[in-house]
Every structure is written in C-alpha cells, then in structure tokens.
Amino acid sequence: MRKLEISLTEEQYQHMQEEIKYSNRVHLSEGVFGGYELCLSVGIPNVFPATLEMKTNKSTELGEVKWKIQ
C-alpha cells in the first residue's frame, strides 16, 4: 500500500488544529455532525508549489506544503 505524506510547518499545524477545534464547537452547538476536508493542490513540480486547503464551515488556505507518495 502506498502512503501520501504531507509536511506542515509548526504554524500550519497549529492553525489547522485551531480550525478543527473551532468547527467542532460550532457543530456541537448547532447539533450537527460534520468533519473537514483537506485539499492538496499540486502544480508543476519545481515551478508552482503545492498548496493545502482545509474546508470545514469555511475554507482555510494553509499555504505551501511539501508532499510525496511512498
């Protein structure tokens, strides 16, 4: 089985964790079940960097990331 690995900076990781906590609080207060979606946008290697976006109640751009498939 192959593995997709996305490397985040500490700031990106903390931002993602804050968004997850916030969306969980919103979902609980509204009595709904929800999750989140991670979207990796890959451009042309060495020309356009890959970016990561997290979608919950809103979309949050996490910025450039490094990734690989092993």
CHARMM-style PDB file with segment names, atoms N, HN, CA, C and O in Angstrom:
ATOM      1  N   MET     1       0.851  -1.176   0.000  1.00  0.00      PROA
ATOM      2  CA  MET     1       0.000   0.000   0.000  1.00  0.00      PROA
ATOM      3  C   MET     1       0.898   1.241   0.000  1.00  0.00      PROA
ATOM      4  O   MET     1       1.899   1.299   0.714  1.00  0.00      PROA
ATOM      5  N   ARG     2       0.529   2.207  -0.794  1.00  0.00      PROA
ATOM      6  HN  ARG     2      -0.284   2.160  -1.374  1.00  0.00      PROA
ATOM      7  CA  ARG     2       1.254   3.473  -0.879  1.00  0.00      PROA
ATOM      8  C   ARG     2       0.791   4.434   0.209  1.00  0.00      PROA
ATOM      9  O   ARG     2      -0.319   4.321   0.730  1.00  0.00      PROA
ATOM     10  N   LYS     3       1.657   5.373   0.537  1.00  0.00      PROA
ATOM     11  HN  LYS     3       2.558   5.465   0.114  1.00  0.00      PROA
ATOM     12  CA  LYS     3       1.348   6.340   1.587  1.00  0.00      PROA
ATOM     13  C   LYS     3       1.568   7.747   1.033  1.00  0.00      PROA
ATOM     14  O   LYS     3       2.589   8.015   0.400  1.00  0.00      PROA
ATOM     15  N   LEU     4       0.613   8.641   1.269  1.00  0.00      PROA
ATOM     16  HN  LEU     4      -0.217   8.424   1.783  1.00  0.00      PROA
ATOM     17  CA  LEU     4       0.735  10.046   0.911  1.00  0.00      PROA
ATOM     18  C   LEU     4       1.192  10.789   2.156  1.00  0.00      PROA
ATOM     19  O   LEU     4       0.546  10.714   3.200  1.00  0.00      PROA
ATOM     20  N   GLU     5       2.295  11.500   2.049  1.00  0.00      PROA
ATOM     21  HN  GLU     5       2.820  11.561   1.200  1.00  0.00      PROA
ATOM     22  CA  GLU     5       2.842  12.237   3.189  1.00  0.00      PROA
ATOM     23  C   GLU     5       2.878  13.722   2.855  1.00  0.00      PROA
ATOM     24  O   GLU     5       3.455  14.127   1.846  1.00  0.00      PROA
ATOM     25  N   ILE     6       2.257  14.530   3.710  1.00  0.00      PROA
ATOM     26  HN  ILE     6       1.788  14.201   4.530  1.00  0.00      PROA
ATOM     27  CA  ILE     6       2.243  15.987   3.546  1.00  0.00      PROA
ATOM     28  C   ILE     6       2.957  16.581   4.754  1.00  0.00      PROA
ATOM     29  O   ILE     6       2.582  16.317   5.897  1.00  0.00      PROA
ATOM     30  N   SER     7       3.980  17.378   4.500  1.00  0.00      PROA
ATOM     31  HN  SER     7       4.285  17.592   3.572  1.00  0.00      PROA
ATOM     32  CA  SER     7       4.754  18.001   5.578  1.00  0.00      PROA
ATOM     33  C   SER     7       4.248  19.410   5.836  1.00  0.00      PROA
ATOM     34  O   SER     7       4.140  20.223   4.919  1.00  0.00      PROA
ATOM     35  N   LEU     8       3.938  19.690   7.104  1.00  0.00      PROA
ATOM     36  HN  LEU     8       4.026  19.029   7.849  1.00  0.00      PROA
ATOM     37  CA  LEU     8       3.446  21.001   7.521  1.00  0.00      PROA
ATOM     38  C   LEU     8       4.474  21.690   8.405  1.00  0.00      PROA
ATOM     39  O   LEU     8       5.248  21.032   9.099  1.00  0.00      PROA
ATOM     40  N   THR     9       4.478  23.020   8.376  1.00  0.00      PROA
ATOM     41  HN  THR     9       3.849  23.555   7.811  1.00  0.00      PROA
ATOM     42  CA  THR     9       5.268  23.764   9.350  1.00  0.00      PROA
ATOM     43  C   THR     9       4.518  23.721  10.684  1.00  0.00      PROA
ATOM     44  O   THR     9       3.347  23.347  10.733  1.00  0.00      PROA
ATOM     45  N   GLU    10       5.183  24.097  11.729  1.00  0.00      PROA
ATOM     46  HN  GLU    10       6.134  24.401  11.689  1.00  0.00      PROA
ATOM     47  CA  GLU    10       4.527  24.129  13.041  1.00  0.00      PROA
ATOM     48  C   GLU    10       3.359  25.118  13.032  1.00  0.00      PROA
ATOM     49  O   GLU    10       2.316  24.849  13.627  1.00  0.00      PROA
ATOM     50  N   GLU    11       3.531  26.257  12.362  1.00  0.00      PROA
ATOM     51  HN  GLU    11       4.378  26.475  11.879  1.00  0.00      PROA
ATOM     52  CA  GLU    11       2.463  27.265  12.288  1.00  0.00      PROA
ATOM     53  C   GLU    11       1.250  26.721  11.531  1.00  0.00      PROA
ATOM     54  O   GLU    11       0.111  26.931  11.949  1.00  0.00      PROA
ATOM     55  N   GLN    12       1.491  26.025  10.424  1.00  0.00      PROA
ATOM     56  HN  GLN    12       2.416  25.854  10.084  1.00  0.00      PROA
ATOM     57  CA  GLN    12       0.384  25.435   9.665  1.00  0.00      PROA
ATOM     58  C   GLN    12      -0.350  24.397  10.502  1.00  0.00      PROA
ATOM     59  O   GLN    12      -1.579  24.344  10.499  1.00  0.00      PROA
ATOM     60  N   TYR    13       0.405  23.579  11.215  1.00  0.00      PROA
ATOM     61  HN  TYR    13       1.404  23.622  11.218  1.00  0.00      PROA
ATOM     62  CA  TYR    13      -0.200  22.550  12.067  1.00  0.00      PROA
ATOM     63  C   TYR    13      -1.062  23.187  13.153  1.00  0.00      PROA
ATOM     64  O   TYR    13      -2.193  22.757  13.379  1.00  0.00      PROA
ATOM     65  N   GLN    14      -0.534  24.212  13.826  1.00  0.00      PROA
ATOM     66  HN  GLN    14       0.384  24.562  13.642  1.00  0.00      PROA
ATOM     67  CA  GLN    14      -1.288  24.882  14.889  1.00  0.00      PROA
ATOM     68  C   GLN    14      -2.552  25.535  14.330  1.00  0.00      PROA
ATOM     69  O   GLN    14      -3.615  25.460  14.946  1.00  0.00      PROA
ATOM     70  N   HSD    15      -2.439  26.169  13.177  1.00  0.00      PROA
ATOM     71  HN  HSD    15      -1.576  26.231  12.676  1.00  0.00      PROA
ATOM     72  CA  HSD    15      -3.605  26.807  12.551  1.00  0.00      PROA
ATOM     73  C   HSD    15      -4.671  25.757  12.230  1.00  0.00      PROA
ATOM     74  O   HSD    15      -5.857  25.981  12.470  1.00  0.00      PROA
ATOM     75  N   MET    16      -4.254  24.625  11.694  1.00  0.00      PROA
ATOM     76  HN  MET    16      -3.290  24.443  11.499  1.00  0.00      PROA
ATOM     77  CA  MET    16      -5.188  23.548  11.366  1.00  0.00      PROA
ATOM     78  C   MET    16      -5.875  23.026  12.631  1.00  0.00      PROA
ATOM     79  O   MET    16      -7.084  22.797  12.623  1.00  0.00      PROA
ATOM     80  N   GLN    17      -5.126  22.837  13.704  1.00  0.00      PROA
ATOM     81  HN  GLN    17      -4.144  23.024  13.711  1.00  0.00      PROA
ATOM     82  CA  GLN    17      -5.709  22.357  14.955  1.00  0.00      PROA
ATOM     83  C   GLN    17      -6.725  23.346  15.523  1.00  0.00      PROA
ATOM     84  O   GLN    17      -7.768  22.937  16.033  1.00  0.00      PROA
ATOM     85  N   GLU    18      -6.429  24.642  15.439  1.00  0.00      PROA
ATOM     86  HN  GLU    18      -5.581  24.974  15.024  1.00  0.00      PROA
ATOM     87  CA  GLU    18      -7.369  25.663  15.913  1.00  0.00      PROA
ATOM     88  C   GLU    18      -8.661  25.642  15.096  1.00  0.00      PROA
ATOM     89  O   GLU    18      -9.750  25.762  15.656  1.00  0.00      PROA
ATOM     90  N   GLU    19      -8.547  25.492  13.784  1.00  0.00      PROA
ATOM     91  HN  GLU    19      -7.662  25.394  13.329  1.00  0.00      PROA
ATOM     92  CA  GLU    19      -9.735  25.428  12.928  1.00  0.00      PROA
ATOM     93  C   GLU    19     -10.580  24.192  13.231  1.00  0.00      PROA
ATOM     94  O   GLU    19     -11.808  24.265  13.227  1.00  0.00      PROA
ATOM     95  N   ILE    20      -9.934  23.067  13.490  1.00  0.00      PROA
ATOM     96  HN  ILE    20      -8.935  23.007  13.494  1.00  0.00      PROA
ATOM     97  CA  ILE    20     -10.658  21.838  13.828  1.00  0.00      PROA
ATOM     98  C   ILE    20     -11.414  22.013  15.143  1.00  0.00      PROA
ATOM     99  O   ILE    20     -12.584  21.643  15.242  1.00  0.00      PROA
ATOM    100  N   LYS    21     -10.752  22.574  16.146  1.00  0.00      PROA
ATOM    101  HN  LYS    21      -9.802  22.875  16.065  1.00  0.00      PROA
ATOM    102  CA  LYS    21     -11.415  22.800  17.434  1.00  0.00      PROA
ATOM    103  C   LYS    21     -12.602  23.744  17.285  1.00  0.00      PROA
ATOM    104  O   LYS    21     -13.669  23.510  17.853  1.00  0.00      PROA
ATOM    105  N   TYR    22     -12.405  24.814  16.514  1.00  0.00      PROA
ATOM    106  HN  TYR    22     -11.538  25.004  16.053  1.00  0.00      PROA
ATOM    107  CA  TYR    22     -13.484  25.782  16.307  1.00  0.00      PROA
ATOM    108  C   TYR    22     -14.675  25.131  15.605  1.00  0.00      PROA
ATOM    109  O   TYR    22     -15.816  25.290  16.039  1.00  0.00      PROA
ATOM    110  N   SER    23     -14.411  24.402  14.523  1.00  0.00      PROA
ATOM    111  HN  SER    23     -13.484  24.273  14.171  1.00  0.00      PROA
ATOM    112  CA  SER    23     -15.520  23.787  13.783  1.00  0.00      PROA
ATOM    113  C   SER    23     -16.233  22.733  14.623  1.00  0.00      PROA
ATOM    114  O   SER    23     -17.448  22.570  14.507  1.00  0.00      PROA
ATOM    115  N   ASN    24     -15.488  22.012  15.473  1.00  0.00      PROA
ATOM    116  HN  ASN    24     -14.501  22.144  15.567  1.00  0.00      PROA
ATOM    117  CA  ASN    24     -16.131  21.043  16.372  1.00  0.00      PROA
ATOM    118  C   ASN    24     -17.080  21.742  17.339  1.00  0.00      PROA
ATOM    119  O   ASN    24     -18.184  21.255  17.585  1.00  0.00      PROA
ATOM    120  N   ARG    25     -16.657  22.887  17.891  1.00  0.00      PROA
ATOM    121  HN  ARG    25     -15.761  23.282  17.691  1.00  0.00      PROA
ATOM    122  CA  ARG    25     -17.523  23.646  18.802  1.00  0.00      PROA
ATOM    123  C   ARG    25     -18.779  24.124  18.072  1.00  0.00      PROA
ATOM    124  O   ARG    25     -19.881  24.044  18.613  1.00  0.00      PROA
ATOM    125  N   VAL    26     -18.612  24.617  16.852  1.00  0.00      PROA
ATOM    126  HN  VAL    26     -17.716  24.682  16.412  1.00  0.00      PROA
ATOM    127  CA  VAL    26     -19.760  25.097  16.076  1.00  0.00      PROA
ATOM    128  C   VAL    26     -20.723  23.946  15.795  1.00  0.00      PROA
ATOM    129  O   VAL    26     -21.934  24.092  15.962  1.00  0.00      PROA
ATOM    130  N   HSD    27     -20.188  22.811  15.370  1.00  0.00      PROA
ATOM    131  HN  HSD    27     -19.205  22.693  15.234  1.00  0.00      PROA
ATOM    132  CA  HSD    27     -21.048  21.662  15.058  1.00  0.00      PROA
ATOM    133  C   HSD    27     -21.787  21.177  16.300  1.00  0.00      PROA
ATOM    134  O   HSD    27     -22.973  20.856  16.224  1.00  0.00      PROA
ATOM    135  N   LEU    28     -21.109  21.119  17.430  1.00  0.00      PROA
ATOM    136  HN  LEU    28     -20.146  21.380  17.491  1.00  0.00      PROA
ATOM    137  CA  LEU    28     -21.769  20.681  18.659  1.00  0.00      PROA
ATOM    138  C   LEU    28     -22.866  21.654  19.080  1.00  0.00      PROA
ATOM    139  O   LEU    28     -23.946  21.232  19.494  1.00  0.00      PROA
ATOM    140  N   SER    29     -22.593  22.960  18.976  1.00  0.00      PROA
ATOM    141  HN  SER    29     -21.716  23.303  18.640  1.00  0.00      PROA
ATOM    142  CA  SER    29     -23.596  23.946  19.396  1.00  0.00      PROA
ATOM    143  C   SER    29     -24.822  23.927  18.478  1.00  0.00      PROA
ATOM    144  O   SER    29     -25.930  24.241  18.913  1.00  0.00      PROA
ATOM    145  N   GLU    30     -24.622  23.560  17.212  1.00  0.00      PROA
ATOM    146  HN  GLU    30     -23.722  23.305  16.859  1.00  0.00      PROA
ATOM    147  CA  GLU    30     -25.740  23.512  16.270  1.00  0.00      PROA
ATOM    148  C   GLU    30     -26.390  22.129  16.205  1.00  0.00      PROA
ATOM    149  O   GLU    30     -27.412  21.944  15.545  1.00  0.00      PROA
ATOM    150  N   GLY    31     -25.786  21.163  16.896  1.00  0.00      PROA
ATOM    151  HN  GLY    31     -24.955  21.314  17.432  1.00  0.00      PROA
ATOM    152  CA  GLY    31     -26.352  19.825  16.921  1.00  0.00      PROA
ATOM    153  C   GLY    31     -26.235  19.086  15.600  1.00  0.00      PROA
ATOM    154  O   GLY    31     -27.108  18.291  15.251  1.00  0.00      PROA
ATOM    155  N   VAL    32     -25.172  19.340  14.873  1.00  0.00      PROA
ATOM    156  HN  VAL    32     -24.463  19.986  15.157  1.00  0.00      PROA
ATOM    157  CA  VAL    32     -24.971  18.666  13.588  1.00  0.00      PROA
ATOM    158  C   VAL    32     -23.654  17.885  13.620  1.00  0.00      PROA
ATOM    159  O   VAL    32     -22.759  18.162  14.418  1.00  0.00      PROA
ATOM    160  N   PHE    33     -23.572  16.918  12.740  1.00  0.00      PROA
ATOM    161  HN  PHE    33     -24.299  16.693  12.092  1.00  0.00      PROA
ATOM    162  CA  PHE    33     -22.333  16.178  12.589  1.00  0.00      PROA
ATOM    163  C   PHE    33     -21.583  16.763  11.398  1.00  0.00      PROA
ATOM    164  O   PHE    33     -22.177  17.058  10.362  1.00  0.00      PROA
ATOM    165  N   GLY    34     -20.317  16.921  11.552  1.00  0.00      PROA
ATOM    166  HN  GLY    34     -19.834  16.681  12.394  1.00  0.00      PROA
ATOM    167  CA  GLY    34     -19.533  17.473  10.454  1.00  0.00      PROA
ATOM    168  C   GLY    34     -18.093  17.029  10.571  1.00  0.00      PROA
ATOM    169  O   GLY    34     -17.672  16.492  11.596  1.00  0.00      PROA
ATOM    170  N   GLY    35     -17.378  17.250   9.555  1.00  0.00      PROA
ATOM    171  HN  GLY    35     -17.721  17.687   8.723  1.00  0.00      PROA
ATOM    172  CA  GLY    35     -15.969  16.895   9.535  1.00  0.00      PROA
ATOM    173  C   GLY    35     -15.199  17.971   8.812  1.00  0.00      PROA
ATOM    174  O   GLY    35     -15.607  19.132   8.777  1.00  0.00      PROA
ATOM    175  N   TYR    36     -14.096  17.579   8.244  1.00  0.00      PROA
ATOM    176  HN  TYR    36     -13.765  16.636   8.273  1.00  0.00      PROA
ATOM    177  CA  TYR    36     -13.322  18.528   7.471  1.00  0.00      PROA
ATOM    178  C   TYR    36     -12.704  17.804   6.290  1.00  0.00      PROA
ATOM    179  O   TYR    36     -12.612  16.577   6.258  1.00  0.00      PROA
ATOM    180  N   GLU    37     -12.290  18.594   5.333  1.00  0.00      PROA
ATOM    181  HN  GLU    37     -12.365  19.591   5.359  1.00  0.00      PROA
ATOM    182  CA  GLU    37     -11.732  18.080   4.089  1.00  0.00      PROA
ATOM    183  C   GLU    37     -10.391  18.759   3.860  1.00  0.00      PROA
ATOM    184  O   GLU    37     -10.266  19.971   4.038  1.00  0.00      PROA
ATOM    185  N   LEU    38      -9.390  17.985   3.466  1.00  0.00      PROA
ATOM    186  HN  LEU    38      -9.491  17.001   3.321  1.00  0.00      PROA
ATOM    187  CA  LEU    38      -8.090  18.532   3.114  1.00  0.00      PROA
ATOM    188  C   LEU    38      -7.926  18.435   1.604  1.00  0.00      PROA
ATOM    189  O   LEU    38      -8.105  17.364   1.026  1.00  0.00      PROA
ATOM    190  N   CYS    39      -7.589  19.546   0.967  1.00  0.00      PROA
ATOM    191  HN  CYS    39      -7.444  20.417   1.437  1.00  0.00      PROA
ATOM    192  CA  CYS    39      -7.417  19.589  -0.485  1.00  0.00      PROA
ATOM    193  C   CYS    39      -5.977  19.954  -0.810  1.00  0.00      PROA
ATOM    194  O   CYS    39      -5.535  21.071  -0.540  1.00  0.00      PROA
ATOM    195  N   LEU    40      -5.257  19.021  -1.384  1.00  0.00      PROA
ATOM    196  HN  LEU    40      -5.616  18.114  -1.603  1.00  0.00      PROA
ATOM    197  CA  LEU    40      -3.881  19.249  -1.811  1.00  0.00      PROA
ATOM    198  C   LEU    40      -3.921  19.628  -3.287  1.00  0.00      PROA
ATOM    199  O   LEU    40      -4.337  18.830  -4.126  1.00  0.00      PROA
ATOM    200  N   SER    41      -3.492  20.838  -3.598  1.00  0.00      PROA
ATOM    201  HN  SER    41      -3.154  21.486  -2.916  1.00  0.00      PROA
ATOM    202  CA  SER    41      -3.438  21.297  -4.984  1.00  0.00      PROA
ATOM    203  C   SER    41      -1.995  21.222  -5.449  1.00  0.00      PROA
ATOM    204  O   SER    41      -1.110  21.884  -4.907  1.00  0.00      PROA
ATOM    205  N   VAL    42      -1.779  20.397  -6.470  1.00  0.00      PROA
ATOM    206  HN  VAL    42      -2.497  19.859  -6.911  1.00  0.00      PROA
ATOM    207  CA  VAL    42      -0.427  20.167  -6.957  1.00  0.00      PROA
ATOM    208  C   VAL    42      -0.275  20.815  -8.321  1.00  0.00      PROA
ATOM    209  O   VAL    42      -1.032  20.528  -9.248  1.00  0.00      PROA
ATOM    210  N   GLY    43       0.716  21.694  -8.432  1.00  0.00      PROA
ATOM    211  HN  GLY    43       1.331  21.928  -7.678  1.00  0.00      PROA
ATOM    212  CA  GLY    43       1.003  22.328  -9.706  1.00  0.00      PROA
ATOM    213  C   GLY    43       2.104  21.566 -10.430  1.00  0.00      PROA
ATOM    214  O   GLY    43       2.227  20.348 -10.299  1.00  0.00      PROA
ATOM    215  N   ILE    44       2.884  22.288 -11.179  1.00  0.00      PROA
ATOM    216  HN  ILE    44       2.784  23.277 -11.285  1.00  0.00      PROA
ATOM    217  CA  ILE    44       4.012  21.696 -11.885  1.00  0.00      PROA
ATOM    218  C   ILE    44       5.203  21.672 -10.930  1.00  0.00      PROA
ATOM    219  O   ILE    44       5.615  22.725 -10.444  1.00  0.00      PROA
ATOM    220  N   PRO    45       5.765  20.489 -10.651  1.00  0.00      PROA
ATOM    221  CA  PRO    45       6.903  20.413  -9.725  1.00  0.00      PROA
ATOM    222  C   PRO    45       8.029  21.365 -10.123  1.00  0.00      PROA
ATOM    223  O   PRO    45       8.361  21.491 -11.302  1.00  0.00      PROA
ATOM    224  N   ASN    46       8.605  22.024  -9.140  1.00  0.00      PROA
ATOM    225  HN  ASN    46       8.335  21.921  -8.182  1.00  0.00      PROA
ATOM    226  CA  ASN    46       9.700  22.989  -9.292  1.00  0.00      PROA
ATOM    227  C   ASN    46       9.294  24.263 -10.040  1.00  0.00      PROA
ATOM    228  O   ASN    46      10.152  25.095 -10.334  1.00  0.00      PROA
ATOM    229  N   VAL    47       8.015  24.430 -10.351  1.00  0.00      PROA
ATOM    230  HN  VAL    47       7.318  23.754 -10.112  1.00  0.00      PROA
ATOM    231  CA  VAL    47       7.535  25.646 -10.994  1.00  0.00      PROA
ATOM    232  C   VAL    47       6.463  26.293 -10.121  1.00  0.00      PROA
ATOM    233  O   VAL    47       6.605  27.440  -9.697  1.00  0.00      PROA
ATOM    234  N   PHE    48       5.389  25.545  -9.857  1.00  0.00      PROA
ATOM    235  HN  PHE    48       5.274  24.613 -10.202  1.00  0.00      PROA
ATOM    236  CA  PHE    48       4.311  26.009  -8.997  1.00  0.00      PROA
ATOM    237  C   PHE    48       4.273  25.111  -7.764  1.00  0.00      PROA
ATOM    238  O   PHE    48       4.134  23.895  -7.894  1.00  0.00      PROA
ATOM    239  N   PRO    49       4.396  25.692  -6.569  1.00  0.00      PROA
ATOM    240  CA  PRO    49       4.398  24.852  -5.366  1.00  0.00      PROA
ATOM    241  C   PRO    49       3.022  24.265  -5.070  1.00  0.00      PROA
ATOM    242  O   PRO    49       1.999  24.799  -5.498  1.00  0.00      PROA
ATOM    243  N   ALA    50       3.015  23.167  -4.337  1.00  0.00      PROA
ATOM    244  HN  ALA    50       3.846  22.733  -3.989  1.00  0.00      PROA
ATOM    245  CA  ALA    50       1.769  22.550  -3.887  1.00  0.00      PROA
ATOM    246  C   ALA    50       1.225  23.368  -2.714  1.00  0.00      PROA
ATOM    247  O   ALA    50       1.990  23.888  -1.901  1.00  0.00      PROA
ATOM    248  N   THR    51      -0.102  23.475  -2.637  1.00  0.00      PROA
ATOM    249  HN  THR    51      -0.723  23.053  -3.298  1.00  0.00      PROA
ATOM    250  CA  THR    51      -0.734  24.188  -1.530  1.00  0.00      PROA
ATOM    251  C   THR    51      -1.781  23.278  -0.889  1.00  0.00      PROA
ATOM    252  O   THR    51      -2.308  22.361  -1.518  1.00  0.00      PROA
ATOM    253  N   LEU    52      -2.061  23.561   0.371  1.00  0.00      PROA
ATOM    254  HN  LEU    52      -1.633  24.306   0.882  1.00  0.00      PROA
ATOM    255  CA  LEU    52      -3.035  22.779   1.115  1.00  0.00      PROA
ATOM    256  C   LEU    52      -4.137  23.693   1.609  1.00  0.00      PROA
ATOM    257  O   LEU    52      -3.877  24.778   2.129  1.00  0.00      PROA
ATOM    258  N   GLU    53      -5.377  23.243   1.440  1.00  0.00      PROA
ATOM    259  HN  GLU    53      -5.588  22.361   1.017  1.00  0.00      PROA
ATOM    260  CA  GLU    53      -6.550  23.986   1.893  1.00  0.00      PROA
ATOM    261  C   GLU    53      -7.383  23.064   2.771  1.00  0.00      PROA
ATOM    262  O   GLU    53      -7.547  21.884   2.461  1.00  0.00      PROA
ATOM    263  N   MET    54      -7.905  23.599   3.860  1.00  0.00      PROA
ATOM    264  HN  MET    54      -7.771  24.558   4.112  1.00  0.00      PROA
ATOM    265  CA  MET    54      -8.763  22.826   4.747  1.00  0.00      PROA
ATOM    266  C   MET    54     -10.164  23.415   4.676  1.00  0.00      PROA
ATOM    267  O   MET    54     -10.348  24.624   4.818  1.00  0.00      PROA
ATOM    268  N   LYS    55     -11.152  22.548   4.456  1.00  0.00      PROA
ATOM    269  HN  LYS    55     -11.002  21.566   4.341  1.00  0.00      PROA
ATOM    270  CA  LYS    55     -12.536  23.001   4.357  1.00  0.00      PROA
ATOM    271  C   LYS    55     -13.336  22.435   5.524  1.00  0.00      PROA
ATOM    272  O   LYS    55     -13.391  21.223   5.732  1.00  0.00      PROA
ATOM    273  N   THR    56     -13.947  23.332   6.274  1.00  0.00      PROA
ATOM    274  HN  THR    56     -13.902  24.317   6.105  1.00  0.00      PROA
ATOM    275  CA  THR    56     -14.880  22.961   7.344  1.00  0.00      PROA
ATOM    276  C   THR    56     -16.138  23.767   7.065  1.00  0.00      PROA
ATOM    277  O   THR    56     -16.743  23.618   6.003  1.00  0.00      PROA
ATOM    278  N   ASN    57     -16.538  24.613   7.996  1.00  0.00      PROA
ATOM    279  HN  ASN    57     -16.046  24.734   8.858  1.00  0.00      PROA
ATOM    280  CA  ASN    57     -17.644  25.538   7.744  1.00  0.00      PROA
ATOM    281  C   ASN    57     -17.215  26.577   6.722  1.00  0.00      PROA
ATOM    282  O   ASN    57     -18.040  27.160   6.019  1.00  0.00      PROA
ATOM    283  N   LYS    58     -15.912  26.794   6.654  1.00  0.00      PROA
ATOM    284  HN  LYS    58     -15.242  26.320   7.225  1.00  0.00      PROA
ATOM    285  CA  LYS    58     -15.328  27.757   5.723  1.00  0.00      PROA
ATOM    286  C   LYS    58     -14.053  27.143   5.155  1.00  0.00      PROA
ATOM    287  O   LYS    58     -13.602  26.096   5.621  1.00  0.00      PROA
ATOM    288  N   SER    59     -13.484  27.781   4.168  1.00  0.00      PROA
ATOM    289  HN  SER    59     -13.850  28.631   3.789  1.00  0.00      PROA
ATOM    290  CA  SER    59     -12.225  27.311   3.590  1.00  0.00      PROA
ATOM    291  C   SER    59     -11.064  28.077   4.209  1.00  0.00      PROA
ATOM    292  O   SER    59     -11.128  29.299   4.349  1.00  0.00      PROA
ATOM    293  N   THR    60     -10.015  27.372   4.576  1.00  0.00      PROA
ATOM    294  HN  THR    60      -9.963  26.379   4.462  1.00  0.00      PROA
ATOM    295  CA  THR    60      -8.830  27.967   5.164  1.00  0.00      PROA
ATOM    296  C   THR    60      -7.622  27.543   4.348  1.00  0.00      PROA
ATOM    297  O   THR    60      -7.315  26.355   4.247  1.00  0.00      PROA
ATOM    298  N   GLU    61      -6.941  28.515   3.769  1.00  0.00      PROA
ATOM    299  HN  GLU    61      -7.190  29.480   3.851  1.00  0.00      PROA
ATOM    300  CA  GLU    61      -5.735  28.238   2.993  1.00  0.00      PROA
ATOM    301  C   GLU    61      -4.569  28.101   3.975  1.00  0.00      PROA
ATOM    302  O   GLU    61      -4.273  29.026   4.731  1.00  0.00      PROA
ATOM    303  N   LEU    62      -3.916  26.944   3.956  1.00  0.00      PROA
ATOM    304  HN  LEU    62      -4.156  26.192   3.341  1.00  0.00      PROA
ATOM    305  CA  LEU    62      -2.793  26.702   4.856  1.00  0.00      PROA
ATOM    306  C   LEU    62      -1.448  27.034   4.217  1.00  0.00      PROA
ATOM    307  O   LEU    62      -0.429  27.075   4.907  1.00  0.00      PROA
ATOM    308  N   GLY    63      -1.435  27.270   2.918  1.00  0.00      PROA
ATOM    309  HN  GLY    63      -2.262  27.236   2.357  1.00  0.00      PROA
ATOM    310  CA  GLY    63      -0.219  27.701   2.243  1.00  0.00      PROA
ATOM    311  C   GLY    63       0.548  26.571   1.578  1.00  0.00      PROA
ATOM    312  O   GLY    63       0.034  25.469   1.384  1.00  0.00      PROA
ATOM    313  N   GLU    64       1.783  26.874   1.236  1.00  0.00      PROA
ATOM    314  HN  GLU    64       2.201  27.769   1.393  1.00  0.00      PROA
ATOM    315  CA  GLU    64       2.637  25.933   0.529  1.00  0.00      PROA
ATOM    316  C   GLU    64       3.048  24.775   1.436  1.00  0.00      PROA
ATOM    317  O   GLU    64       3.351  24.968   2.614  1.00  0.00      PROA
ATOM    318  N   VAL    65       3.053  23.576   0.868  1.00  0.00      PROA
ATOM    319  HN  VAL    65       2.807  23.419  -0.088  1.00  0.00      PROA
ATOM    320  CA  VAL    65       3.459  22.390   1.606  1.00  0.00      PROA
ATOM    321  C   VAL    65       4.346  21.513   0.719  1.00  0.00      PROA
ATOM    322  O   VAL    65       4.350  21.632  -0.506  1.00  0.00      PROA
ATOM    323  N   LYS    66       5.083  20.643   1.371  1.00  0.00      PROA
ATOM    324  HN  LYS    66       5.080  20.546   2.366  1.00  0.00      PROA
ATOM    325  CA  LYS    66       5.859  19.636   0.667  1.00  0.00      PROA
ATOM    326  C   LYS    66       5.117  18.319   0.825  1.00  0.00      PROA
ATOM    327  O   LYS    66       4.524  18.050   1.869  1.00  0.00      PROA
ATOM    328  N   TRP    67       5.156  17.499  -0.221  1.00  0.00      PROA
ATOM    329  HN  TRP    67       5.639  17.718  -1.069  1.00  0.00      PROA
ATOM    330  CA  TRP    67       4.430  16.238  -0.181  1.00  0.00      PROA
ATOM    331  C   TRP    67       5.182  15.193  -0.989  1.00  0.00      PROA
ATOM    332  O   TRP    67       6.028  15.521  -1.820  1.00  0.00      PROA
ATOM    333  N   LYS    68       4.861  13.929  -0.732  1.00  0.00      PROA
ATOM    334  HN  LYS    68       4.174  13.662  -0.057  1.00  0.00      PROA
ATOM    335  CA  LYS    68       5.426  12.844  -1.511  1.00  0.00      PROA
ATOM    336  C   LYS    68       4.561  11.607  -1.345  1.00  0.00      PROA
ATOM    337  O   LYS    68       3.833  11.459  -0.364  1.00  0.00      PROA
ATOM    338  N   ILE    69       4.658  10.734  -2.317  1.00  0.00      PROA
ATOM    339  HN  ILE    69       5.250  10.854  -3.114  1.00  0.00      PROA
ATOM    340  CA  ILE    69       3.985   9.440  -2.257  1.00  0.00      PROA
ATOM    341  C   ILE    69       5.068   8.389  -2.130  1.00  0.00      PROA
ATOM    342  O   ILE    69       6.017   8.361  -2.913  1.00  0.00      PROA
ATOM    343  N   GLN    70       4.920   7.525  -1.136  1.00  0.00      PROA
ATOM    344  HN  GLN    70       4.148   7.548  -0.500  1.00  0.00      PROA
ATOM    345  CA  GLN    70       5.917   6.465  -0.899  1.00  0.00      PROA
ATOM    346  C   GLN    70       5.295   5.133  -1.132  1.00  0.00      PROA
ATOM    347  OT1 GLN    70       5.960   4.107  -0.988  1.00  0.00      PROA
TER     348      GLN     70
END
